[in-house]
Amino acid sequence: MKHYKVLKTEEEYKQTLDRTIQIFHAEPGTREFEELELLLVLVKDYEDKHIILPALDPIDVIKLKMEERGLKAKDLETIIGSKSHVYLVLSGKREVTLKMARALRIFLGIPPEVFLPKVI
């Protein structure tokens, strides 16, 4: 197994990612599997430090899930409230309440962290 160290450059990251992909299907208990486990830790560490994912807009996620399931705004009336209330939420003019977030999480399968504000 090659000697590995903490990834500090994008080039090191890309090379490590390439090797990770090459051995991704290594069998447990083999030297390649041990190497894969180490590489995954190094890749995750680099990504946690250098790759910032944009925050998800809850309304965009709701709309995407609705589109995936072929739902219309009226399908959310039992969860959010009246037709006008659904319109206000989907247009971003009204906040998603905790009660709505819980119901939408169950109904649409949206992870709860989508509804939590990003704290820096």
VOGU-149479 format. One record per residue: residue number from 1; x, z negated, y of N, C-alpha, C in turn. Coordinates in Angstrom, 3 decimals. Last residue first. Layout:
% VOGU-149479
+-----+----------+----------+----------+----------+----------+----------+----------+----------+----------+
!   i !       nx !       nz !       ny !      cax !      caz !      cay !       cx !       cz !       cy !
+-----+----------+----------+----------+----------+----------+----------+----------+----------+----------+
! NUM !        X !        Z !        Y !        X !        Z !        Y !        X !        Z !        Y !
...
+-----+----------+----------+----------+----------+----------+----------+----------+----------+----------+
% end
This chain:
% VOGU-149479
+-----+----------+----------+----------+----------+----------+----------+----------+----------+----------+
!   i !       nx !       nz !       ny !      cax !      caz !      cay !       cx !       cz !       cy !
+-----+----------+----------+----------+----------+----------+----------+----------+----------+----------+
! 120 !  -23.578 !  -11.192 !   29.481 !  -22.126 !  -10.932 !   29.519 !  -21.371 !  -12.231 !   29.615 !
! 119 !  -26.370 !  -10.514 !   27.623 !  -25.706 !  -11.522 !   28.435 !  -24.203 !  -11.282 !   28.350 !
! 118 !  -29.126 !   -8.489 !   27.508 !  -27.693 !   -8.512 !   27.227 !  -27.047 !   -9.510 !   28.185 !
! 117 !  -32.267 !   -9.798 !   26.412 !  -31.397 !   -9.285 !   27.471 !  -29.943 !   -9.445 !   27.090 !
! 116 !  -33.938 !   -8.673 !   23.484 !  -33.184 !   -9.731 !   24.161 !  -32.315 !   -9.146 !   25.248 !
! 115 !  -35.059 !   -6.609 !   22.094 !  -35.853 !   -7.195 !   23.169 !  -35.126 !   -8.282 !   23.939 !
! 114 !  -33.228 !   -6.069 !   20.166 !  -33.544 !   -4.997 !   21.118 !  -34.269 !   -5.569 !   22.328 !
! 113 !  -33.206 !   -8.214 !   18.432 !  -32.185 !   -8.183 !   19.486 !  -32.414 !   -7.070 !   20.509 !
! 112 !  -35.200 !   -7.684 !   16.502 !  -35.508 !   -8.557 !   17.635 !  -34.484 !   -8.491 !   18.763 !
! 111 !  -35.646 !   -4.268 !   15.498 !  -34.870 !   -5.507 !   15.423 !  -35.112 !   -6.377 !   16.664 !
! 110 !  -38.799 !   -2.983 !   14.677 !  -37.742 !   -2.994 !   15.688 !  -36.971 !   -4.314 !   15.579 !
! 109 !  -41.049 !   -2.264 !   13.181 !  -39.771 !   -2.527 !   12.517 !  -38.589 !   -2.501 !   13.471 !
! 108 !  -43.558 !   -2.022 !   14.233 !  -42.685 !   -0.845 !   14.307 !  -41.333 !   -1.051 !   13.617 !
! 107 !  -44.770 !   -4.516 !   13.577 !  -45.516 !   -3.262 !   13.466 !  -44.605 !   -2.034 !   13.401 !
! 106 !  -42.739 !   -6.448 !   14.100 !  -43.377 !   -6.347 !   12.786 !  -44.013 !   -4.971 !   12.599 !
! 105 !  -42.085 !   -5.886 !   16.751 !  -41.033 !   -6.011 !   15.739 !  -41.613 !   -5.824 !   14.343 !
! 104 !  -44.536 !   -6.090 !   17.984 !  -43.898 !   -4.774 !   17.900 !  -42.789 !   -4.775 !   16.852 !
! 103 !  -44.925 !   -8.881 !   17.817 !  -45.863 !   -7.964 !   17.159 !  -45.253 !   -6.574 !   16.978 !
! 102 !  -42.750 !   -9.808 !   19.358 !  -42.927 !  -10.243 !   17.965 !  -43.818 !   -9.268 !   17.202 !
! 101 !  -43.317 !   -8.565 !   21.797 !  -42.060 !   -8.256 !   21.089 !  -42.177 !   -8.647 !   19.622 !
! 100 !  -45.722 !   -9.827 !   22.524 !  -45.691 !   -8.380 !   22.249 !  -44.463 !   -8.015 !   21.420 !
!  99 !  -44.737 !  -12.428 !   22.920 !  -45.802 !  -12.182 !   21.937 !  -45.834 !  -10.698 !   21.541 !
!  98 !  -42.943 !  -12.000 !   24.994 !  -42.450 !  -12.497 !   23.711 !  -43.468 !  -12.225 !   22.604 !
!  97 !  -43.744 !   -8.888 !   26.709 !  -43.753 !  -10.344 !   26.550 !  -43.202 !  -10.724 !   25.179 !
!  96 !  -42.288 !   -6.429 !   28.520 !  -42.711 !   -6.745 !   27.161 !  -42.620 !   -8.261 !   27.025 !
!  95 !  -43.459 !   -5.883 !   31.888 !  -42.480 !   -6.374 !   30.918 !  -43.112 !   -6.571 !   29.540 !
!  94 !  -44.622 !   -2.931 !   33.398 !  -44.934 !   -4.285 !   32.944 !  -43.937 !   -4.653 !   31.849 !
!  93 !  -43.646 !   -0.470 !   33.857 !  -44.176 !   -1.194 !   35.011 !  -44.572 !   -2.625 !   34.668 !
!  92 !  -42.895 !    1.166 !   31.824 !  -41.901 !    0.250 !   32.358 !  -42.371 !   -0.548 !   33.551 !
!  91 !  -44.688 !    2.667 !   30.521 !  -44.115 !    3.282 !   31.722 !  -43.070 !    2.375 !   32.374 !
!  90 !  -45.512 !    0.967 !   28.518 !  -44.749 !    2.169 !   28.142 !  -44.127 !    2.885 !   29.344 !
!  89 !  -46.922 !   -0.950 !   30.089 !  -45.739 !   -1.330 !   29.321 !  -44.883 !   -0.104 !   29.020 !
!  88 !  -49.007 !    0.601 !   31.168 !  -48.089 !   -0.110 !   32.059 !  -46.807 !   -0.517 !   31.336 !
!  87 !  -50.292 !    1.519 !   28.802 !  -49.694 !    2.473 !   29.738 !  -48.664 !    1.782 !   30.634 !
!  86 !  -51.223 !   -0.938 !   27.815 !  -50.262 !   -0.155 !   27.030 !  -49.541 !    0.831 !   27.950 !
!  85 !  -53.049 !   -1.509 !   29.864 !  -51.927 !   -2.420 !   29.626 !  -50.831 !   -1.696 !   28.831 !
!  84 !  -54.911 !    0.513 !   29.571 !  -54.127 !    0.458 !   30.809 !  -52.902 !   -0.446 !   30.635 !
!  83 !  -55.933 !   -0.158 !   27.029 !  -55.305 !    1.148 !   27.253 !  -54.409 !    1.114 !   28.492 !
!  82 !  -55.194 !   -3.661 !   26.277 !  -56.034 !   -2.532 !   26.702 !  -55.209 !   -1.262 !   26.902 !
!  81 !  -52.589 !   -4.617 !   24.024 !  -53.786 !   -4.917 !   24.808 !  -54.537 !   -3.648 !   25.151 !
!  80 !  -50.603 !   -4.587 !   22.048 !  -50.257 !   -4.837 !   23.451 !  -51.471 !   -5.232 !   24.287 !
!  79 !  -51.937 !   -4.276 !   19.575 !  -50.737 !   -5.111 !   19.692 !  -50.483 !   -5.537 !   21.129 !
!  78 !  -54.025 !   -2.582 !   19.829 !  -54.280 !   -3.830 !   19.101 !  -53.103 !   -4.796 !   19.219 !
!  77 !  -52.770 !   -0.434 !   21.146 !  -53.744 !   -1.254 !   21.860 !  -54.026 !   -2.574 !   21.149 !
!  76 !  -51.163 !    1.321 !   19.857 !  -50.550 !    0.060 !   20.256 !  -51.538 !   -0.890 !   20.943 !
!  75 !  -52.576 !    3.615 !   19.515 !  -52.249 !    2.859 !   18.306 !  -51.628 !    1.497 !   18.621 !
!  74 !  -52.613 !    4.785 !   22.000 !  -53.816 !    4.043 !   21.587 !  -53.564 !    3.210 !   20.326 !
!  73 !  -50.216 !    6.203 !   22.009 !  -50.328 !    4.973 !   22.798 !  -51.524 !    4.135 !   22.351 !
!  72 !  -49.630 !    7.266 !   18.593 !  -50.017 !    7.509 !   19.993 !  -50.123 !    6.163 !   20.694 !
!  71 !  -47.231 !    8.039 !   16.027 !  -48.209 !    7.170 !   16.670 !  -48.465 !    7.587 !   18.111 !
!  70 !  -45.381 !    9.093 !   14.249 !  -46.522 !    9.907 !   14.665 !  -47.622 !    9.095 !   15.320 !
!  69 !  -43.104 !    7.730 !   13.708 !  -44.272 !    7.433 !   12.869 !  -45.516 !    8.219 !   13.249 !
!  68 !  -41.340 !    8.653 !   15.635 !  -40.970 !    8.742 !   14.219 !  -42.174 !    8.576 !   13.299 !
!  67 !  -42.752 !    7.889 !   17.952 !  -42.573 !    9.306 !   17.641 !  -42.242 !    9.491 !   16.156 !
!  66 !  -42.455 !    5.112 !   17.784 !  -43.795 !    5.706 !   17.798 !  -43.716 !    7.174 !   17.391 !
!  65 !  -39.691 !    4.890 !   17.981 !  -40.355 !    4.451 !   16.756 !  -41.767 !    5.023 !   16.669 !
!  64 !  -39.414 !    5.858 !   20.623 !  -38.760 !    6.542 !   19.511 !  -39.434 !    6.178 !   18.192 !
!  63 !  -40.824 !    3.890 !   22.068 !  -41.275 !    5.294 !   22.084 !  -40.674 !    6.090 !   20.921 !
!  62 !  -39.217 !    1.644 !   21.525 !  -40.643 !    1.658 !   21.148 !  -41.139 !    3.096 !   21.062 !
!  61 !  -36.825 !    2.483 !   22.716 !  -36.860 !    2.216 !   21.280 !  -38.306 !    2.247 !   20.779 !
!  60 !  -37.606 !    2.633 !   25.393 !  -37.139 !    3.845 !   24.711 !  -37.187 !    3.680 !   23.196 !
!  59 !  -38.162 !   -0.077 !   25.801 !  -39.242 !    0.907 !   25.927 !  -38.857 !    2.210 !   25.230 !
!  58 !  -35.633 !   -1.333 !   25.526 !  -36.716 !   -1.602 !   24.579 !  -37.840 !   -0.563 !   24.625 !
!  57 !  -32.669 !    0.354 !   25.706 !  -33.856 !    0.062 !   26.498 !  -35.012 !   -0.140 !   25.520 !
!  56 !  -29.612 !   -0.955 !   24.600 !  -30.810 !   -0.188 !   24.284 !  -31.943 !   -0.609 !   25.191 !
!  55 !  -26.457 !   -0.644 !   26.166 !  -27.611 !   -1.478 !   25.822 !  -28.813 !   -0.576 !   25.565 !
!  54 !  -23.811 !    1.238 !   24.664 !  -24.768 !    1.013 !   25.745 !  -25.925 !    0.147 !   25.251 !
!  53 !  -20.918 !   -0.266 !   23.293 !  -22.152 !    0.484 !   23.071 !  -23.115 !    0.213 !   24.215 !
!  52 !  -17.584 !    0.029 !   23.653 !  -18.746 !   -0.646 !   24.227 !  -19.960 !    0.250 !   24.030 !
!  51 !  -14.684 !   -0.482 !   22.018 !  -15.831 !    0.420 !   22.066 !  -17.055 !   -0.365 !   22.519 !
!  50 !  -12.653 !   -2.406 !   21.917 !  -12.481 !   -1.215 !   22.740 !  -13.697 !   -0.302 !   22.856 !
!  49 !  -13.163 !   -4.653 !   20.282 !  -12.386 !   -4.824 !   21.513 !  -12.462 !   -3.626 !   22.454 !
!  48 !  -14.605 !   -3.661 !   18.136 !  -15.146 !   -4.792 !   18.893 !  -14.447 !   -4.964 !   20.238 !
!  47 !  -12.800 !   -1.724 !   17.204 !  -14.071 !   -1.310 !   17.791 !  -14.687 !   -2.429 !   18.618 !
!  46 !  -10.731 !   -3.368 !   16.186 !  -10.460 !   -2.414 !   17.261 !  -11.751 !   -2.026 !   17.975 !
!  45 !  -12.170 !   -4.769 !   14.187 !  -11.496 !   -5.489 !   15.267 !  -11.242 !   -4.564 !   16.458 !
!  44 !  -12.935 !   -2.636 !   12.511 !  -13.953 !   -3.439 !   13.200 !  -13.346 !   -4.184 !   14.381 !
!  43 !  -10.392 !   -1.815 !   11.627 !  -11.248 !   -0.887 !   12.375 !  -12.297 !   -1.673 !   13.162 !
!  42 !   -9.527 !   -4.108 !   10.240 !   -8.764 !   -3.594 !   11.378 !   -9.606 !   -2.673 !   12.254 !
!  41 !  -11.477 !   -4.276 !    8.236 !  -11.289 !   -5.387 !    9.175 !  -10.565 !   -4.904 !   10.428 !
!  40 !  -11.025 !   -1.862 !    6.912 !  -12.329 !   -2.104 !    7.536 !  -12.261 !   -3.252 !    8.549 !
!  39 !   -8.454 !   -2.286 !    5.905 !   -8.677 !   -1.259 !    6.925 !  -10.005 !   -1.471 !    7.650 !
!  38 !   -8.970 !   -4.270 !    3.972 !   -8.108 !   -4.558 !    5.114 !   -8.352 !   -3.563 !    6.245 !
!  37 !  -10.581 !   -2.809 !    2.188 !  -11.081 !   -4.039 !    2.816 !  -10.276 !   -4.391 !    4.060 !
!  36 !   -8.783 !   -0.772 !    1.433 !  -10.017 !   -0.447 !    2.150 !  -10.569 !   -1.679 !    2.865 !
!  35 !   -6.893 !   -2.246 !   -0.011 !   -6.482 !   -1.538 !    1.208 !   -7.708 !   -1.234 !    2.063 !
!  34 !   -8.510 !   -3.003 !   -2.122 !   -7.908 !   -4.036 !   -1.278 !   -7.474 !   -3.434 !    0.058 !
!  33 !   -8.986 !   -0.448 !   -3.141 !  -10.108 !   -1.242 !   -2.654 !   -9.604 !   -2.365 !   -1.740 !
!  32 !   -6.437 !    0.311 !   -3.956 !   -7.095 !    1.065 !   -2.886 !   -8.268 !    0.285 !   -2.311 !
!  31 !   -6.020 !   -1.454 !   -6.053 !   -5.193 !   -1.591 !   -4.847 !   -5.832 !   -0.841 !   -3.670 !
!  30 !   -9.210 !   -2.573 !   -7.413 !   -8.044 !   -1.684 !   -7.358 !   -7.253 !   -1.946 !   -6.081 !
!  29 !  -11.454 !   -4.112 !   -7.242 !  -10.400 !   -4.571 !   -8.137 !   -9.158 !   -3.695 !   -8.139 !
!  28 !  -13.839 !   -1.500 !   -6.810 !  -13.436 !   -2.900 !   -6.645 !  -12.387 !   -3.291 !   -7.680 !
!  27 !  -12.766 !    1.842 !   -6.127 !  -13.398 !    0.904 !   -7.063 !  -12.915 !   -0.521 !   -6.797 !
!  26 !  -13.354 !    3.684 !   -3.149 !  -12.428 !    2.988 !   -4.058 !  -13.196 !    1.965 !   -4.904 !
!  25 !  -14.596 !    5.302 !   -1.311 !  -15.257 !    5.084 !   -2.604 !  -14.340 !    4.422 !   -3.632 !
!  24 !  -12.827 !    5.533 !    0.864 !  -14.082 !    4.803 !    1.007 !  -14.763 !    4.477 !   -0.320 !
!  23 !  -10.441 !    6.752 !    1.335 !  -10.524 !    5.824 !    0.198 !  -11.846 !    5.049 !    0.160 !
!  22 !  -10.906 !    8.418 !    3.561 !  -10.289 !    8.959 !    2.343 !  -10.506 !    8.054 !    1.130 !
!  21 !  -11.823 !    6.626 !    5.479 !  -12.743 !    7.628 !    4.934 !  -12.208 !    8.192 !    3.625 !
!  20 !   -9.452 !    5.266 !    5.984 !  -10.632 !    4.537 !    5.507 !  -11.617 !    5.494 !    4.853 !
!  19 !   -7.896 !    7.283 !    7.078 !   -7.516 !    6.721 !    5.779 !   -8.694 !    5.954 !    5.156 !
!  18 !   -9.318 !    7.654 !    9.498 !   -9.157 !    8.760 !    8.544 !   -8.817 !    8.236 !    7.146 !
!  17 !   -8.934 !    5.132 !   10.639 !  -10.283 !    5.578 !   10.306 !  -10.237 !    6.719 !    9.296 !
!  16 !   -6.198 !    5.234 !   11.083 !   -6.742 !    4.223 !   10.176 !   -8.145 !    4.601 !    9.733 !
!  15 !   -6.086 !    7.305 !   12.960 !   -5.371 !    7.420 !   11.685 !   -5.926 !    6.441 !   10.648 !
!  14 !   -7.626 !    6.170 !   15.044 !   -8.054 !    7.412 !   14.389 !   -7.381 !    7.589 !   13.025 !
!  13 !   -6.031 !    3.905 !   15.702 !   -7.424 !    3.751 !   15.274 !   -7.892 !    4.986 !   14.502 !
!  12 !   -3.707 !    5.122 !   16.595 !   -3.659 !    4.252 !   15.420 !   -5.067 !    4.070 !   14.826 !
!  11 !   -4.855 !    6.405 !   18.848 !   -4.224 !    7.187 !   17.778 !   -4.140 !    6.372 !   16.488 !
!  10 !   -5.616 !    4.302 !   20.455 !   -6.663 !    5.151 !   19.885 !   -6.110 !    5.998 !   18.737 !
!   9 !   -3.760 !    1.303 !   19.710 !   -3.966 !    2.572 !   20.403 !   -5.076 !    3.364 !   19.715 !
!   8 !   -3.714 !   -0.962 !   18.155 !   -3.628 !   -1.128 !   19.608 !   -3.892 !    0.159 !   20.375 !
!   7 !   -4.482 !   -2.770 !   15.272 !   -4.570 !   -1.472 !   15.948 !   -4.597 !   -1.673 !   17.456 !
!   6 !   -2.221 !   -4.827 !   13.550 !   -3.362 !   -4.761 !   14.454 !   -3.323 !   -3.432 !   15.204 !
!   5 !   -0.845 !   -3.122 !   10.684 !   -0.787 !   -4.109 !   11.763 !   -2.026 !   -3.930 !   12.637 !
!   4 !    0.284 !   -2.495 !    7.300 !   -0.641 !   -2.328 !    8.421 !   -0.465 !   -3.433 !    9.438 !
!   3 !    2.151 !   -0.709 !    5.041 !    2.176 !   -1.915 !    5.874 !    1.287 !   -1.660 !    7.093 !
!   2 !    0.501 !    0.790 !    2.209 !    1.220 !    0.885 !    3.469 !    1.159 !   -0.453 !    4.204 !
!   1 !    0.846 !    0.000 !   -1.182 !    0.000 !    0.000 !    0.000 !    0.889 !    0.000 !    1.242 !
+-----+----------+----------+----------+----------+----------+----------+----------+----------+----------+
% end
